[in-house]
Amino acid sequence: MGIKEIDLIDPKKLPCHIAIIMDGNGRWAQKRGLPRIAGHWAGAEALRSIVEFCAELKIKVLTVYAFSTENWKRPYEEVKTILNLLVYYLKKEVDNLNRNNIKLMVTGDWQELPYRIREEIKKSVELTSNNTGLILNVALNYGSRREIVKACKTISRLVDNGRLKPEEIDEKLFEKYLFTAGLPDPDLLIRPSGELRLSNFLLWQIAYSELWFCDTYWPDFKKEHLVQALLDFQRRERRFGGLTK
């Protein structure tokens, strides 16, 4: 990657929150005559590099789509491998995350995962809980529609119990009951692999996010691609429904 290209990035115009749909692991492996699970291992290596680069750039939040509620439909062996890879990644990387002042968060219904995975998540989150650098937010067993429905149910119960009046419900209150409560909405959503859809990811939160797609499969996604996405982001004019001043 040429140094000049990096120099074009304006540090004052960096997104606060980047979200990435890590897509294309299976196709990357099949293209090379490898089992799909090999692509997931390669994808974990790509994630390490991007996390380190975001920390260097002083990005505040990086959210990555690791496992969706729909991924349970995949073959048992692939699901098992992805979950085992998660445990391996946490055990191997959590000390490195901690040394680099990176705070780990997990978004989604991860409490429904097997016991040993839940325990590994708890240990990793606790170890990094006081860090003040990049927040690495891993969307795990996550589905945006389920997230929104759960928020509606919680708010409905509060109204039924007399703890909340209907007229008190607004967007800010609603956001408090999403998995991402306390995090800023993504400024930039990136999806590699050539697919042009959102796949039930952060549907509420990306209302005004800038979207960036590329054909590169996730295991081949490098710093160079993130630089391209950031440069494109900085060239865009974000009006949030208003008009240019």
VOPABA-225815 format. One record per residue (C-alpha): residue number from 0; residue in three letters; chain; x, z, y. Coordinates in steps of 0.2 Angstrom, whole numbers, plus 5000, padded with zeros to 4 digits. Example, Ala and Ser with C-alpha at 12.3 -4.5 7.8 and 13.67 -1.06 7.14 Angstrom:
BEGIN
<marmi = 0 | vexnu = ALA | kolkol = A | c1 = 5062 | c3 = 5039 | c2 = 4978>
<marmi = 1 | vexnu = SER | kolkol = A | c1 = 5068 | c3 = 5036 | c2 = 4995>
END
This chain:
BEGIN
<marmi = 0 | vexnu = MET | kolkol = A | c1 = 5000 | c3 = 5000 | c2 = 5000>
<marmi = 1 | vexnu = GLY | kolkol = A | c1 = 5008 | c3 = 4995 | c2 = 5017>
<marmi = 2 | vexnu = ILE | kolkol = A | c1 = 5011 | c3 = 5009 | c2 = 5029>
<marmi = 3 | vexnu = LYS | kolkol = A | c1 = 5004 | c3 = 4998 | c2 = 5043>
<marmi = 4 | vexnu = GLU | kolkol = A | c1 = 4987 | c3 = 4998 | c2 = 5034>
<marmi = 5 | vexnu = ILE | kolkol = A | c1 = 4987 | c3 = 5017 | c2 = 5034>
<marmi = 6 | vexnu = ASP | kolkol = A | c1 = 4992 | c3 = 5018 | c2 = 5052>
<marmi = 7 | vexnu = LEU | kolkol = A | c1 = 4976 | c3 = 5009 | c2 = 5057>
<marmi = 8 | vexnu = ILE | kolkol = A | c1 = 4966 | c3 = 5024 | c2 = 5052>
<marmi = 9 | vexnu = ASP | kolkol = A | c1 = 4960 | c3 = 5034 | c2 = 5067>
<marmi = 10 | vexnu = PRO | kolkol = A | c1 = 4961 | c3 = 5052 | c2 = 5062>
<marmi = 11 | vexnu = LYS | kolkol = A | c1 = 4948 | c3 = 5056 | c2 = 5075>
<marmi = 12 | vexnu = LYS | kolkol = A | c1 = 4935 | c3 = 5045 | c2 = 5067>
<marmi = 13 | vexnu = LEU | kolkol = A | c1 = 4937 | c3 = 5050 | c2 = 5049>
<marmi = 14 | vexnu = PRO | kolkol = A | c1 = 4921 | c3 = 5054 | c2 = 5039>
<marmi = 15 | vexnu = CYS | kolkol = A | c1 = 4918 | c3 = 5073 | c2 = 5037>
<marmi = 16 | vexnu = HIS | kolkol = A | c1 = 4910 | c3 = 5070 | c2 = 5020>
<marmi = 17 | vexnu = ILE | kolkol = A | c1 = 4913 | c3 = 5056 | c2 = 5007>
<marmi = 18 | vexnu = ALA | kolkol = A | c1 = 4903 | c3 = 5054 | c2 = 4992>
<marmi = 19 | vexnu = ILE | kolkol = A | c1 = 4908 | c3 = 5043 | c2 = 4977>
<marmi = 20 | vexnu = ILE | kolkol = A | c1 = 4899 | c3 = 5036 | c2 = 4962>
<marmi = 21 | vexnu = MET | kolkol = A | c1 = 4913 | c3 = 5035 | c2 = 4950>
<marmi = 22 | vexnu = ASP | kolkol = A | c1 = 4906 | c3 = 5020 | c2 = 4940>
<marmi = 23 | vexnu = GLY | kolkol = A | c1 = 4914 | c3 = 5007 | c2 = 4928>
<marmi = 24 | vexnu = ASN | kolkol = A | c1 = 4924 | c3 = 5018 | c2 = 4916>
<marmi = 25 | vexnu = GLY | kolkol = A | c1 = 4915 | c3 = 5011 | c2 = 4901>
<marmi = 26 | vexnu = ARG | kolkol = A | c1 = 4917 | c3 = 4993 | c2 = 4906>
<marmi = 27 | vexnu = TRP | kolkol = A | c1 = 4935 | c3 = 4996 | c2 = 4911>
<marmi = 28 | vexnu = ALA | kolkol = A | c1 = 4939 | c3 = 5001 | c2 = 4893>
<marmi = 29 | vexnu = GLN | kolkol = A | c1 = 4929 | c3 = 4987 | c2 = 4885>
<marmi = 30 | vexnu = LYS | kolkol = A | c1 = 4938 | c3 = 4974 | c2 = 4895>
<marmi = 31 | vexnu = ARG | kolkol = A | c1 = 4954 | c3 = 4980 | c2 = 4888>
<marmi = 32 | vexnu = GLY | kolkol = A | c1 = 4947 | c3 = 4982 | c2 = 4870>
<marmi = 33 | vexnu = LEU | kolkol = A | c1 = 4947 | c3 = 5001 | c2 = 4871>
<marmi = 34 | vexnu = PRO | kolkol = A | c1 = 4933 | c3 = 5013 | c2 = 4866>
<marmi = 35 | vexnu = ARG | kolkol = A | c1 = 4922 | c3 = 5018 | c2 = 4881>
<marmi = 36 | vexnu = ILE | kolkol = A | c1 = 4929 | c3 = 5035 | c2 = 4880>
<marmi = 37 | vexnu = ALA | kolkol = A | c1 = 4946 | c3 = 5029 | c2 = 4885>
<marmi = 38 | vexnu = GLY | kolkol = A | c1 = 4939 | c3 = 5023 | c2 = 4902>
<marmi = 39 | vexnu = HIS | kolkol = A | c1 = 4933 | c3 = 5041 | c2 = 4905>
<marmi = 40 | vexnu = TRP | kolkol = A | c1 = 4950 | c3 = 5048 | c2 = 4903>
<marmi = 41 | vexnu = ALA | kolkol = A | c1 = 4957 | c3 = 5035 | c2 = 4914>
<marmi = 42 | vexnu = GLY | kolkol = A | c1 = 4943 | c3 = 5039 | c2 = 4927>
<marmi = 43 | vexnu = ALA | kolkol = A | c1 = 4949 | c3 = 5057 | c2 = 4927>
<marmi = 44 | vexnu = GLU | kolkol = A | c1 = 4967 | c3 = 5051 | c2 = 4932>
<marmi = 45 | vexnu = ALA | kolkol = A | c1 = 4959 | c3 = 5041 | c2 = 4946>
<marmi = 46 | vexnu = LEU | kolkol = A | c1 = 4950 | c3 = 5056 | c2 = 4952>
<marmi = 47 | vexnu = ARG | kolkol = A | c1 = 4965 | c3 = 5066 | c2 = 4954>
<marmi = 48 | vexnu = SER | kolkol = A | c1 = 4974 | c3 = 5054 | c2 = 4965>
<marmi = 49 | vexnu = ILE | kolkol = A | c1 = 4959 | c3 = 5052 | c2 = 4976>
<marmi = 50 | vexnu = VAL | kolkol = A | c1 = 4956 | c3 = 5071 | c2 = 4978>
<marmi = 51 | vexnu = GLU | kolkol = A | c1 = 4974 | c3 = 5073 | c2 = 4983>
<marmi = 52 | vexnu = PHE | kolkol = A | c1 = 4973 | c3 = 5059 | c2 = 4996>
<marmi = 53 | vexnu = CYS | kolkol = A | c1 = 4957 | c3 = 5066 | c2 = 5003>
<marmi = 54 | vexnu = ALA | kolkol = A | c1 = 4966 | c3 = 5082 | c2 = 5005>
<marmi = 55 | vexnu = GLU | kolkol = A | c1 = 4980 | c3 = 5074 | c2 = 5014>
<marmi = 56 | vexnu = LEU | kolkol = A | c1 = 4968 | c3 = 5065 | c2 = 5026>
<marmi = 57 | vexnu = LYS | kolkol = A | c1 = 4960 | c3 = 5082 | c2 = 5029>
<marmi = 58 | vexnu = ILE | kolkol = A | c1 = 4943 | c3 = 5076 | c2 = 5024>
<marmi = 59 | vexnu = LYS | kolkol = A | c1 = 4931 | c3 = 5091 | c2 = 5024>
<marmi = 60 | vexnu = VAL | kolkol = A | c1 = 4920 | c3 = 5087 | c2 = 5009>
<marmi = 61 | vexnu = LEU | kolkol = A | c1 = 4922 | c3 = 5075 | c2 = 4994>
<marmi = 62 | vexnu = THR | kolkol = A | c1 = 4907 | c3 = 5074 | c2 = 4982>
<marmi = 63 | vexnu = VAL | kolkol = A | c1 = 4909 | c3 = 5064 | c2 = 4966>
<marmi = 64 | vexnu = TYR | kolkol = A | c1 = 4895 | c3 = 5059 | c2 = 4954>
<marmi = 65 | vexnu = ALA | kolkol = A | c1 = 4902 | c3 = 5066 | c2 = 4937>
<marmi = 66 | vexnu = PHE | kolkol = A | c1 = 4887 | c3 = 5066 | c2 = 4925>
<marmi = 67 | vexnu = SER | kolkol = A | c1 = 4869 | c3 = 5062 | c2 = 4929>
<marmi = 68 | vexnu = THR | kolkol = A | c1 = 4853 | c3 = 5069 | c2 = 4921>
<marmi = 69 | vexnu = GLU | kolkol = A | c1 = 4851 | c3 = 5051 | c2 = 4914>
<marmi = 70 | vexnu = ASN | kolkol = A | c1 = 4868 | c3 = 5051 | c2 = 4906>
<marmi = 71 | vexnu = TRP | kolkol = A | c1 = 4861 | c3 = 5061 | c2 = 4892>
<marmi = 72 | vexnu = LYS | kolkol = A | c1 = 4853 | c3 = 5045 | c2 = 4886>
<marmi = 73 | vexnu = ARG | kolkol = A | c1 = 4870 | c3 = 5039 | c2 = 4881>
<marmi = 74 | vexnu = PRO | kolkol = A | c1 = 4877 | c3 = 5040 | c2 = 4863>
<marmi = 75 | vexnu = TYR | kolkol = A | c1 = 4881 | c3 = 5057 | c2 = 4857>
<marmi = 76 | vexnu = GLU | kolkol = A | c1 = 4900 | c3 = 5054 | c2 = 4855>
<marmi = 77 | vexnu = GLU | kolkol = A | c1 = 4901 | c3 = 5048 | c2 = 4873>
<marmi = 78 | vexnu = VAL | kolkol = A | c1 = 4892 | c3 = 5062 | c2 = 4880>
<marmi = 79 | vexnu = LYS | kolkol = A | c1 = 4902 | c3 = 5075 | c2 = 4870>
<marmi = 80 | vexnu = THR | kolkol = A | c1 = 4918 | c3 = 5066 | c2 = 4876>
<marmi = 81 | vexnu = ILE | kolkol = A | c1 = 4913 | c3 = 5067 | c2 = 4894>
<marmi = 82 | vexnu = LEU | kolkol = A | c1 = 4909 | c3 = 5085 | c2 = 4893>
<marmi = 83 | vexnu = ASN | kolkol = A | c1 = 4925 | c3 = 5089 | c2 = 4884>
<marmi = 84 | vexnu = LEU | kolkol = A | c1 = 4934 | c3 = 5080 | c2 = 4897>
<marmi = 85 | vexnu = LEU | kolkol = A | c1 = 4926 | c3 = 5090 | c2 = 4910>
<marmi = 86 | vexnu = VAL | kolkol = A | c1 = 4933 | c3 = 5106 | c2 = 4902>
<marmi = 87 | vexnu = TYR | kolkol = A | c1 = 4950 | c3 = 5099 | c2 = 4900>
<marmi = 88 | vexnu = TYR | kolkol = A | c1 = 4950 | c3 = 5093 | c2 = 4918>
<marmi = 89 | vexnu = LEU | kolkol = A | c1 = 4945 | c3 = 5110 | c2 = 4924>
<marmi = 90 | vexnu = LYS | kolkol = A | c1 = 4958 | c3 = 5119 | c2 = 4914>
<marmi = 91 | vexnu = LYS | kolkol = A | c1 = 4972 | c3 = 5107 | c2 = 4918>
<marmi = 92 | vexnu = GLU | kolkol = A | c1 = 4968 | c3 = 5104 | c2 = 4937>
<marmi = 93 | vexnu = VAL | kolkol = A | c1 = 4961 | c3 = 5120 | c2 = 4943>
<marmi = 94 | vexnu = ASP | kolkol = A | c1 = 4978 | c3 = 5128 | c2 = 4947>
<marmi = 95 | vexnu = ASN | kolkol = A | c1 = 4983 | c3 = 5113 | c2 = 4956>
<marmi = 96 | vexnu = LEU | kolkol = A | c1 = 4967 | c3 = 5113 | c2 = 4966>
<marmi = 97 | vexnu = ASN | kolkol = A | c1 = 4970 | c3 = 5131 | c2 = 4970>
<marmi = 98 | vexnu = ARG | kolkol = A | c1 = 4988 | c3 = 5128 | c2 = 4976>
<marmi = 99 | vexnu = ASN | kolkol = A | c1 = 4982 | c3 = 5114 | c2 = 4987>
<marmi = 100 | vexnu = ASN | kolkol = A | c1 = 4969 | c3 = 5125 | c2 = 4995>
<marmi = 101 | vexnu = ILE | kolkol = A | c1 = 4955 | c3 = 5115 | c2 = 4988>
<marmi = 102 | vexnu = LYS | kolkol = A | c1 = 4938 | c3 = 5123 | c2 = 4985>
<marmi = 103 | vexnu = LEU | kolkol = A | c1 = 4928 | c3 = 5118 | c2 = 4970>
<marmi = 104 | vexnu = MET | kolkol = A | c1 = 4910 | c3 = 5117 | c2 = 4970>
<marmi = 105 | vexnu = VAL | kolkol = A | c1 = 4898 | c3 = 5111 | c2 = 4957>
<marmi = 106 | vexnu = THR | kolkol = A | c1 = 4881 | c3 = 5103 | c2 = 4962>
<marmi = 107 | vexnu = GLY | kolkol = A | c1 = 4866 | c3 = 5101 | c2 = 4950>
<marmi = 108 | vexnu = ASP | kolkol = A | c1 = 4858 | c3 = 5109 | c2 = 4935>
<marmi = 109 | vexnu = TRP | kolkol = A | c1 = 4875 | c3 = 5114 | c2 = 4927>
<marmi = 110 | vexnu = GLN | kolkol = A | c1 = 4868 | c3 = 5130 | c2 = 4921>
<marmi = 111 | vexnu = GLU | kolkol = A | c1 = 4859 | c3 = 5120 | c2 = 4907>
<marmi = 112 | vexnu = LEU | kolkol = A | c1 = 4876 | c3 = 5114 | c2 = 4900>
<marmi = 113 | vexnu = PRO | kolkol = A | c1 = 4884 | c3 = 5122 | c2 = 4884>
<marmi = 114 | vexnu = TYR | kolkol = A | c1 = 4890 | c3 = 5140 | c2 = 4886>
<marmi = 115 | vexnu = ARG | kolkol = A | c1 = 4909 | c3 = 5136 | c2 = 4886>
<marmi = 116 | vexnu = ILE | kolkol = A | c1 = 4907 | c3 = 5123 | c2 = 4899>
<marmi = 117 | vexnu = ARG | kolkol = A | c1 = 4897 | c3 = 5135 | c2 = 4910>
<marmi = 118 | vexnu = GLU | kolkol = A | c1 = 4910 | c3 = 5148 | c2 = 4908>
<marmi = 119 | vexnu = GLU | kolkol = A | c1 = 4924 | c3 = 5136 | c2 = 4913>
<marmi = 120 | vexnu = ILE | kolkol = A | c1 = 4915 | c3 = 5131 | c2 = 4928>
<marmi = 121 | vexnu = LYS | kolkol = A | c1 = 4912 | c3 = 5149 | c2 = 4934>
<marmi = 122 | vexnu = LYS | kolkol = A | c1 = 4931 | c3 = 5153 | c2 = 4932>
<marmi = 123 | vexnu = SER | kolkol = A | c1 = 4936 | c3 = 5138 | c2 = 4941>
<marmi = 124 | vexnu = VAL | kolkol = A | c1 = 4924 | c3 = 5140 | c2 = 4955>
<marmi = 125 | vexnu = GLU | kolkol = A | c1 = 4928 | c3 = 5158 | c2 = 4957>
<marmi = 126 | vexnu = LEU | kolkol = A | c1 = 4947 | c3 = 5155 | c2 = 4957>
<marmi = 127 | vexnu = THR | kolkol = A | c1 = 4945 | c3 = 5143 | c2 = 4972>
<marmi = 128 | vexnu = SER | kolkol = A | c1 = 4931 | c3 = 5151 | c2 = 4981>
<marmi = 129 | vexnu = ASN | kolkol = A | c1 = 4942 | c3 = 5158 | c2 = 4996>
<marmi = 130 | vexnu = ASN | kolkol = A | c1 = 4951 | c3 = 5141 | c2 = 4999>
<marmi = 131 | vexnu = THR | kolkol = A | c1 = 4948 | c3 = 5133 | c2 = 5016>
<marmi = 132 | vexnu = GLY | kolkol = A | c1 = 4954 | c3 = 5115 | c2 = 5013>
<marmi = 133 | vexnu = LEU | kolkol = A | c1 = 4945 | c3 = 5101 | c2 = 5005>
<marmi = 134 | vexnu = ILE | kolkol = A | c1 = 4929 | c3 = 5105 | c2 = 4997>
<marmi = 135 | vexnu = LEU | kolkol = A | c1 = 4928 | c3 = 5095 | c2 = 4980>
<marmi = 136 | vexnu = ASN | kolkol = A | c1 = 4909 | c3 = 5095 | c2 = 4976>
<marmi = 137 | vexnu = VAL | kolkol = A | c1 = 4906 | c3 = 5089 | c2 = 4958>
<marmi = 138 | vexnu = ALA | kolkol = A | c1 = 4889 | c3 = 5083 | c2 = 4954>
<marmi = 139 | vexnu = LEU | kolkol = A | c1 = 4886 | c3 = 5088 | c2 = 4936>
<marmi = 140 | vexnu = ASN | kolkol = A | c1 = 4870 | c3 = 5086 | c2 = 4927>
<marmi = 141 | vexnu = TYR | kolkol = A | c1 = 4863 | c3 = 5080 | c2 = 4943>
<marmi = 142 | vexnu = GLY | kolkol = A | c1 = 4848 | c3 = 5070 | c2 = 4947>
<marmi = 143 | vexnu = SER | kolkol = A | c1 = 4842 | c3 = 5068 | c2 = 4965>
<marmi = 144 | vexnu = ARG | kolkol = A | c1 = 4823 | c3 = 5066 | c2 = 4961>
<marmi = 145 | vexnu = ARG | kolkol = A | c1 = 4824 | c3 = 5082 | c2 = 4950>
<marmi = 146 | vexnu = GLU | kolkol = A | c1 = 4833 | c3 = 5091 | c2 = 4965>
<marmi = 147 | vexnu = ILE | kolkol = A | c1 = 4819 | c3 = 5086 | c2 = 4977>
<marmi = 148 | vexnu = VAL | kolkol = A | c1 = 4805 | c3 = 5091 | c2 = 4965>
<marmi = 149 | vexnu = LYS | kolkol = A | c1 = 4814 | c3 = 5108 | c2 = 4962>
<marmi = 150 | vexnu = ALA | kolkol = A | c1 = 4815 | c3 = 5111 | c2 = 4981>
<marmi = 151 | vexnu = CYS | kolkol = A | c1 = 4796 | c3 = 5107 | c2 = 4983>
<marmi = 152 | vexnu = LYS | kolkol = A | c1 = 4792 | c3 = 5119 | c2 = 4969>
<marmi = 153 | vexnu = THR | kolkol = A | c1 = 4802 | c3 = 5133 | c2 = 4976>
<marmi = 154 | vexnu = ILE | kolkol = A | c1 = 4794 | c3 = 5130 | c2 = 4994>
<marmi = 155 | vexnu = SER | kolkol = A | c1 = 4777 | c3 = 5129 | c2 = 4986>
<marmi = 156 | vexnu = ARG | kolkol = A | c1 = 4780 | c3 = 5146 | c2 = 4978>
<marmi = 157 | vexnu = LEU | kolkol = A | c1 = 4785 | c3 = 5154 | c2 = 4994>
<marmi = 158 | vexnu = VAL | kolkol = A | c1 = 4769 | c3 = 5148 | c2 = 5002>
<marmi = 159 | vexnu = ASP | kolkol = A | c1 = 4759 | c3 = 5154 | c2 = 4988>
<marmi = 160 | vexnu = ASN | kolkol = A | c1 = 4767 | c3 = 5171 | c2 = 4989>
<marmi = 161 | vexnu = GLY | kolkol = A | c1 = 4764 | c3 = 5172 | c2 = 5008>
<marmi = 162 | vexnu = ARG | kolkol = A | c1 = 4782 | c3 = 5172 | c2 = 5012>
<marmi = 163 | vexnu = LEU | kolkol = A | c1 = 4782 | c3 = 5155 | c2 = 5021>
<marmi = 164 | vexnu = LYS | kolkol = A | c1 = 4769 | c3 = 5146 | c2 = 5032>
<marmi = 165 | vexnu = PRO | kolkol = A | c1 = 4766 | c3 = 5128 | c2 = 5029>
<marmi = 166 | vexnu = GLU | kolkol = A | c1 = 4769 | c3 = 5124 | c2 = 5048>
<marmi = 167 | vexnu = GLU | kolkol = A | c1 = 4786 | c3 = 5132 | c2 = 5046>
<marmi = 168 | vexnu = ILE | kolkol = A | c1 = 4792 | c3 = 5118 | c2 = 5034>
<marmi = 169 | vexnu = ASP | kolkol = A | c1 = 4803 | c3 = 5106 | c2 = 5042>
<marmi = 170 | vexnu = GLU | kolkol = A | c1 = 4818 | c3 = 5096 | c2 = 5037>
<marmi = 171 | vexnu = LYS | kolkol = A | c1 = 4831 | c3 = 5110 | c2 = 5040>
<marmi = 172 | vexnu = LEU | kolkol = A | c1 = 4821 | c3 = 5122 | c2 = 5029>
<marmi = 173 | vexnu = PHE | kolkol = A | c1 = 4819 | c3 = 5109 | c2 = 5015>
<marmi = 174 | vexnu = GLU | kolkol = A | c1 = 4838 | c3 = 5106 | c2 = 5015>
<marmi = 175 | vexnu = LYS | kolkol = A | c1 = 4841 | c3 = 5124 | c2 = 5011>
<marmi = 176 | vexnu = TYR | kolkol = A | c1 = 4833 | c3 = 5122 | c2 = 4994>
<marmi = 177 | vexnu = LEU | kolkol = A | c1 = 4843 | c3 = 5107 | c2 = 4989>
<marmi = 178 | vexnu = PHE | kolkol = A | c1 = 4858 | c3 = 5109 | c2 = 4978>
<marmi = 179 | vexnu = THR | kolkol = A | c1 = 4869 | c3 = 5104 | c2 = 4993>
<marmi = 180 | vexnu = ALA | kolkol = A | c1 = 4863 | c3 = 5117 | c2 = 5004>
<marmi = 181 | vexnu = GLY | kolkol = A | c1 = 4877 | c3 = 5122 | c2 = 5017>
<marmi = 182 | vexnu = LEU | kolkol = A | c1 = 4886 | c3 = 5105 | c2 = 5015>
<marmi = 183 | vexnu = PRO | kolkol = A | c1 = 4885 | c3 = 5092 | c2 = 5029>
<marmi = 184 | vexnu = ASP | kolkol = A | c1 = 4876 | c3 = 5075 | c2 = 5023>
<marmi = 185 | vexnu = PRO | kolkol = A | c1 = 4888 | c3 = 5062 | c2 = 5017>
<marmi = 186 | vexnu = ASP | kolkol = A | c1 = 4895 | c3 = 5050 | c2 = 5031>
<marmi = 187 | vexnu = LEU | kolkol = A | c1 = 4901 | c3 = 5038 | c2 = 5019>
<marmi = 188 | vexnu = LEU | kolkol = A | c1 = 4895 | c3 = 5033 | c2 = 5001>
<marmi = 189 | vexnu = ILE | kolkol = A | c1 = 4907 | c3 = 5023 | c2 = 4990>
<marmi = 190 | vexnu = ARG | kolkol = A | c1 = 4902 | c3 = 5014 | c2 = 4974>
<marmi = 191 | vexnu = PRO | kolkol = A | c1 = 4915 | c3 = 5004 | c2 = 4964>
<marmi = 192 | vexnu = SER | kolkol = A | c1 = 4912 | c3 = 4993 | c2 = 4949>
<marmi = 193 | vexnu = GLY | kolkol = A | c1 = 4901 | c3 = 4980 | c2 = 4957>
<marmi = 194 | vexnu = GLU | kolkol = A | c1 = 4885 | c3 = 4988 | c2 = 4955>
<marmi = 195 | vexnu = LEU | kolkol = A | c1 = 4874 | c3 = 4988 | c2 = 4971>
<marmi = 196 | vexnu = ARG | kolkol = A | c1 = 4862 | c3 = 5003 | c2 = 4968>
<marmi = 197 | vexnu = LEU | kolkol = A | c1 = 4861 | c3 = 5022 | c2 = 4971>
<marmi = 198 | vexnu = SER | kolkol = A | c1 = 4857 | c3 = 5028 | c2 = 4954>
<marmi = 199 | vexnu = ASN | kolkol = A | c1 = 4847 | c3 = 5043 | c2 = 4959>
<marmi = 200 | vexnu = PHE | kolkol = A | c1 = 4862 | c3 = 5050 | c2 = 4969>
<marmi = 201 | vexnu = LEU | kolkol = A | c1 = 4859 | c3 = 5061 | c2 = 4984>
<marmi = 202 | vexnu = LEU | kolkol = A | c1 = 4844 | c3 = 5051 | c2 = 4989>
<marmi = 203 | vexnu = TRP | kolkol = A | c1 = 4839 | c3 = 5064 | c2 = 5003>
<marmi = 204 | vexnu = GLN | kolkol = A | c1 = 4856 | c3 = 5067 | c2 = 5009>
<marmi = 205 | vexnu = ILE | kolkol = A | c1 = 4862 | c3 = 5049 | c2 = 5012>
<marmi = 206 | vexnu = ALA | kolkol = A | c1 = 4847 | c3 = 5044 | c2 = 5024>
<marmi = 207 | vexnu = TYR | kolkol = A | c1 = 4860 | c3 = 5039 | c2 = 5037>
<marmi = 208 | vexnu = SER | kolkol = A | c1 = 4876 | c3 = 5037 | c2 = 5026>
<marmi = 209 | vexnu = GLU | kolkol = A | c1 = 4886 | c3 = 5021 | c2 = 5028>
<marmi = 210 | vexnu = LEU | kolkol = A | c1 = 4887 | c3 = 5012 | c2 = 5011>
<marmi = 211 | vexnu = TRP | kolkol = A | c1 = 4903 | c3 = 5004 | c2 = 5004>
<marmi = 212 | vexnu = PHE | kolkol = A | c1 = 4904 | c3 = 4994 | c2 = 4988>
<marmi = 213 | vexnu = CYS | kolkol = A | c1 = 4918 | c3 = 4985 | c2 = 4979>
<marmi = 214 | vexnu = ASP | kolkol = A | c1 = 4920 | c3 = 4976 | c2 = 4962>
<marmi = 215 | vexnu = THR | kolkol = A | c1 = 4935 | c3 = 4987 | c2 = 4956>
<marmi = 216 | vexnu = TYR | kolkol = A | c1 = 4931 | c3 = 4998 | c2 = 4941>
<marmi = 217 | vexnu = TRP | kolkol = A | c1 = 4933 | c3 = 5017 | c2 = 4945>
<marmi = 218 | vexnu = PRO | kolkol = A | c1 = 4949 | c3 = 5019 | c2 = 4934>
<marmi = 219 | vexnu = ASP | kolkol = A | c1 = 4957 | c3 = 5006 | c2 = 4945>
<marmi = 220 | vexnu = PHE | kolkol = A | c1 = 4951 | c3 = 5013 | c2 = 4961>
<marmi = 221 | vexnu = LYS | kolkol = A | c1 = 4967 | c3 = 5018 | c2 = 4971>
<marmi = 222 | vexnu = LYS | kolkol = A | c1 = 4971 | c3 = 5025 | c2 = 4988>
<marmi = 223 | vexnu = GLU | kolkol = A | c1 = 4972 | c3 = 5007 | c2 = 4994>
<marmi = 224 | vexnu = HIS | kolkol = A | c1 = 4953 | c3 = 5005 | c2 = 4991>
<marmi = 225 | vexnu = LEU | kolkol = A | c1 = 4949 | c3 = 5021 | c2 = 5000>
<marmi = 226 | vexnu = VAL | kolkol = A | c1 = 4959 | c3 = 5015 | c2 = 5015>
<marmi = 227 | vexnu = GLN | kolkol = A | c1 = 4949 | c3 = 4999 | c2 = 5015>
<marmi = 228 | vexnu = ALA | kolkol = A | c1 = 4933 | c3 = 5009 | c2 = 5014>
<marmi = 229 | vexnu = LEU | kolkol = A | c1 = 4938 | c3 = 5020 | c2 = 5028>
<marmi = 230 | vexnu = LEU | kolkol = A | c1 = 4944 | c3 = 5006 | c2 = 5039>
<marmi = 231 | vexnu = ASP | kolkol = A | c1 = 4927 | c3 = 4997 | c2 = 5037>
<marmi = 232 | vexnu = PHE | kolkol = A | c1 = 4918 | c3 = 5014 | c2 = 5040>
<marmi = 233 | vexnu = GLN | kolkol = A | c1 = 4928 | c3 = 5016 | c2 = 5057>
<marmi = 234 | vexnu = ARG | kolkol = A | c1 = 4923 | c3 = 4998 | c2 = 5062>
<marmi = 235 | vexnu = ARG | kolkol = A | c1 = 4904 | c3 = 5002 | c2 = 5060>
<marmi = 236 | vexnu = GLU | kolkol = A | c1 = 4893 | c3 = 5008 | c2 = 5074>
<marmi = 237 | vexnu = ARG | kolkol = A | c1 = 4882 | c3 = 5023 | c2 = 5068>
<marmi = 238 | vexnu = ARG | kolkol = A | c1 = 4866 | c3 = 5024 | c2 = 5078>
<marmi = 239 | vexnu = PHE | kolkol = A | c1 = 4856 | c3 = 5035 | c2 = 5067>
<marmi = 240 | vexnu = GLY | kolkol = A | c1 = 4840 | c3 = 5025 | c2 = 5071>
<marmi = 241 | vexnu = GLY | kolkol = A | c1 = 4843 | c3 = 5025 | c2 = 5090>
<marmi = 242 | vexnu = LEU | kolkol = A | c1 = 4851 | c3 = 5012 | c2 = 5102>
<marmi = 243 | vexnu = THR | kolkol = A | c1 = 4868 | c3 = 5009 | c2 = 5107>
<marmi = 244 | vexnu = LYS | kolkol = A | c1 = 4872 | c3 = 5018 | c2 = 5124>
END
